[in-house]
Amino acid sequence: MAHALRLAERGLYTTHPNPRVGCVIAHGEQVVGTGYHQRAGEPHAEVYALREAGEKAKDATAYVTLEPCAHHGRTPPCADALVAAGVARVVIASEDPFPQVAGRGIGKLRDAGITVETGLMRDAARELNIGFFSRIERGRPWVRVKLAMSLDGRTALANGESKWITGEAARADVQRWRARSSAIFTASGTVLADNPFLTVRLPEGEAFTPPWRVILDNRLRTPSNSHVLDGTVPTLVLHNEQYAPVDPRFQAVELAVVAERGGAMDLHEVMNELGRRQIGELHVEAGPSLCGSLFAAGLVDELLIYVAPVLLGDNAQPLLGLPALSDMASRWQLRTIDRRVLGDDLRLQLRPVA
């Protein structure tokens, strides 16, 4: 199963909106077939593994990181393919919560007399597809906020200048987190201040499915010369219904209306809208106001904080715009998932404590 999970990771940047899945077919210790899902619309992991195994799949054990599909989508059901190949046993890391699969794949296999076991390395399989599970089970993306800060907790100078707090290794690492995401999310304030591209830049030859750009722009302030309106990658602009998109500068992007709550866009409804659009992992790169609002609303699932060995001073911008606390008992607690040194910088992967 560990081998199957490593195979599944090869699709980390390319399978959106599908999950990353790997499969290993073996007789005891002898592996006779391997495969992984490479891209949405193309064969699933089981198909590639069965092709490699050929007749050796008969009476073998298939190790699959996610429950085999049981419905006709863009590809035929993998459960049927395993039955037709004559495998004797299927070991599944995690059940698939997708309504058209959920238990049906396992049911098909067992109805055909195949022994099915589930739960082996389930947590690792879910972690690999954390955005997929979030979208299906909660109806909204897994929200990952990326921030770069100085040792004194500042993200930019008072005038907004932030290039570059961190070094090249940290910036290259960010590109990989962008690449694995379904969408990169920011607000119009960041677009006005920095005019970012919000695209992925990986070394030449590395394949990835370009993530959507999502811009929160309730009053449609994004200027016509903004890179996010260049039409090079799919882009969604979320706005208030009072502001009609009559300007031709928005012709290259998709627009959607989101209701306001308390004078600001309803962030919960924003996340529901993105969930409906099959956004799994949402990578947020924005200023302290939006990031703080997301955090205070309980919508941040993970923080990626890059800490640089520099000091920016008291007048520089803070990490997150959060309300003041009256006592330490009210503090927001985080747990460390991972810590890593990247050049001179430190990357912390943190998740809020429930």
N, C-alpha and C positions, 0 to 999 in steps of 0.2 A: 504493500500500500504506500509505503514511503517512496518507492520508485514511481508509482503512479502519480503521486502528488508532485514530485519533481518534474514529471512530464507535463502535468497540467500547468505548472508555472511557466512553461514555454509560451503559453497563450496569454500571458499576463497583459500584454499590450494590444491584443488583436481580436478578442472574442466578443467584445461589447456588441449588443446587450446580453449575449449569452454568457453563461457561467464558464469558468475555466475547469476543464475536466480531463483527467488522465485515466488510462486503462492499461493493465498488464495481464496477460494470459499466461498461465504457467501450469506445468505438471510438477508438483512438489517444488523443488528448487530450480527446475529448468524452465526458464522463460522462453516461450515460443512465439509471443506476439506482444507488441507495444504500440501505443498510439495516444494522441491527445487532440482535443478540439482546437483547430487552428484559427478559424475565422467563422463568423456568423454566416449561415447559408451553405457552409461546406460540411462534409461528413463529421460526425461526432467521434469521440475518442474510441468507442467500442468498434466502430466500422474499420478504422485504421488498424487496430490491434487484430481484429478477425482476419483482415486481408493478409496481414503478415503471418499469422498463425496457419491459415489454410486448413487443411484436414487435421492438423495437430490440435485444433481447438476442441475436437470431440473429447468428451470426458475430462476436460481441463477445468481449472478454476480461473474465473475472471475477477480481478481486483479492480473496482471502479470507484472513483472518488465521489461520484454523485449518482443517485438512483437513475438507472437507464430510462430514457423517455419511452412513453407508451402511446404516443399520438403522432399523427401525420402533420408535421409542420412543413418547413422547407426541406426536411429530410425524413425518411421513413423511421418508424419506431425502432430504437436500438434494442429494446426488450425482445422484439420479434427476431432480430438478427441473432441474438445470443441463443434463443431457442432453436432457430434453424441450424445453427452451427453445432448444436449438440453438447454445449458445455454442461458439466455436471453440477457446478457450484458457482455462485456469484457472491463475492464479499463486497459490500457497499459501505463506504465511509459515512455518507450522510444521505438521509432521505431528501427528496426534492420537494420543496413546498409549492412549486408551481401548480396551480389548480388542475391543469390537464395531465399532470404526471402524478403528483402526491399520492403515493401508495399503489397507483395503477401499474407502474413498471414492476414493482415487487410482486404484485398480485399475478401478473402475467407469467412471470418466471416460476412462481410457486405452482400455479395451475398446470404448468408444463412439466412438473415433477423435478424442477431444479431446486437444490438446496440454496437458500438465501440467508446470509448473515449480515447484520448492519451494525454500525457504530464504531468500527475499527478506525481510529484516528479521526473521529468525527470533528473534534474541535479544530484540527488543522485544516480539514476540508472546508469548514465553514469560514474560517479566517481567510482562506484564499479567495473566497467568493463573498466577502462580507457585504459588499454593495448589492449583490444579487439577492441575498437573503433579506437585507434591509428593505429593498424595494418590494419584494413579494410579501414578506411578513408584516411590515409596518406601513407599506404604501408610500414610503418616502426614501430618499437616498441616505446612504451613510455619509455624514458630513464631516469632512476632514479639513481643518483650518490650518493653513501654513503661515507661519510668522517668522520673521528674522529680527533678532534684537541684539542690542549691546549688553554688556555685563550689567549696566544699570537699568535694564528693562525698557529701553527706548527703541522705537522702530524707524524713526526718521527725525530729521532736524525740524525745528519749529516751522521752517518754510516749506516743508514737505519733501525735501531731498532725502533719498534713501539709497541711492546707488553709489557704491555697493557696501552694505554692512558686512556681508559674508564674503568668503573667498570662492575661487573657481570650483573647488571640489563640492562645496555645499550647493552652489548654483547648478552644477551638473546633476546632483542628486535630486534636486527639485524637479528637473525635467523628467526624471523617471517616475516620480509620483504623479506628475501631470499625465504622462503617457498611459498609466494604468487606470486613469479616471475616465468616467463617462462624460464629464463636463467640468469646465473651469469656470468658476463663479466669481463675479465682482460686482461693484456698484458703479454708477455713473461718476461719482466723485473721484474714484481711482482712475477712471478713463480720462476725466478732465485734467487730473493732476499729472498723470504719467504717460498717457496715450500708449498703453501696453498692447502687444500683439496677442497675448494669451494663447499661444500656440506651443507645440512641442518641438524641441530641438534635441534630437538624439544623434549619436554618431552615424555617419553615412552607412547605409545598408541595413540598419536595424528597422524592422517593420513595426508599425503601430497603426491603429485605427484612430484618426484624429478626433479628439474629444470635442464635444460641443463647447462653444463659448456662450455663457449665460450672463446677461447684463441686467442688473436691477436698476431700472431707470424710470421711476414713476412719472416724471414730468417730461420725458423724452428730451433730455438735455444733451445727449451724446452728439458731439460735433460731426459734421460731414467728413472731415479729414481724419477721423479716428480709425486706427488700424482695425478695430473690432468690427467695422462696417465694410471691410474690403471684400467680403464674400469668398475668401480663400478656404474657410472651413465653416461648417454649419454653425449658425449663430442665432440665439434666441434673446430677444429683448422683452423684458417684463415691465409693464407700465400700468398707470392708472387709467381707467376708462374715460376720464374727463379729457384726456389728451389724445386726440385723434392723430394717427400716423399719416398726416397728409404730405409730409416732406419726402421728396424722392430719395433722400439719403438713406432711407430704411428699406429700399427696394431689394437689397441683397441679403436681407435677414428676415427671420420670422418674428412676428410680434404676438404677444399674448397679454390679455388683461388680467390683472390680479387685484382683488379688492383691498381697500385700506382698512386699517383698524387703529383708532386713536391717532389719526393724522399721519400714519406711516403704513407702508405696505405690510400686509399680513404675512409674516414670515412662515407661519405654519401652512398657509395656503400656497405660498411659493413652493415649499417642499412637496406638498401634495401634487401640485401641477407638474413638478419635475419627475415625481414618481410615476405619474400617468404617462409621461413621455419616455419611460424606460431608462431614466438616469439612475444608475446604481451607486457608484462612488462619485461624490461631488467634492471637488478640490477647490477650496476657497482661498483666494488671494485678494484681500481687501484691506481697508483701513481699520483703525481701532473702533470706529463707530459701528459699522456693520458687523464686524467680528464680535464685538461686545454684545450687540443686540442678539445675535444668534446664540451666543453662549448664555446670556441671561434668560433667553426663551427656552433653554433646555434642548436646543437643536444641534449642538455641537457634540459629535460622537468621539472626535479625536483631534488632538492638537499635534502638529509638527512644528516644533520650535527650534530654530537654528540660533545658537548663541555664539556671538563673535567676541573675541578678546579686545573689545574697544569700549570706550566710554563716550557718551553723547551729551551728557549734562542735563540739568533739571528742566530746561526749557524745551527739550526735544519731546516728540510725541510718544504717548504711552503705548504699551502692548495691546491692551484691550480697554474699551470704554465701558466700565462696569459701574453699577451704583455703589455708593458708599455703604460700608458695613458698620453696624453699631457695636458688634462684639465678635470675638474670634470664633465663637461657636457657629457663626453664620458663614464662615469662610467656605469658599469652593475648594473641594479636595480633589486631587488628581492622583492617578496611579501611573507609574512608569512602566510602559510596555517594552521600550527599547531605548538604549542610549548608544550613540556611536560618534566617534571622532572622525571628522572629515577635514583633512588639512589642519588648519589652526582652529577650526570651529567645532562645536559640539551640537549634535542633533538629538533632541529629546522627543520621543513619541509617547504621548500622554493621553489618558482617557479619564473622563470625569468619573468619580466614584458615585454610584447610584445612591 
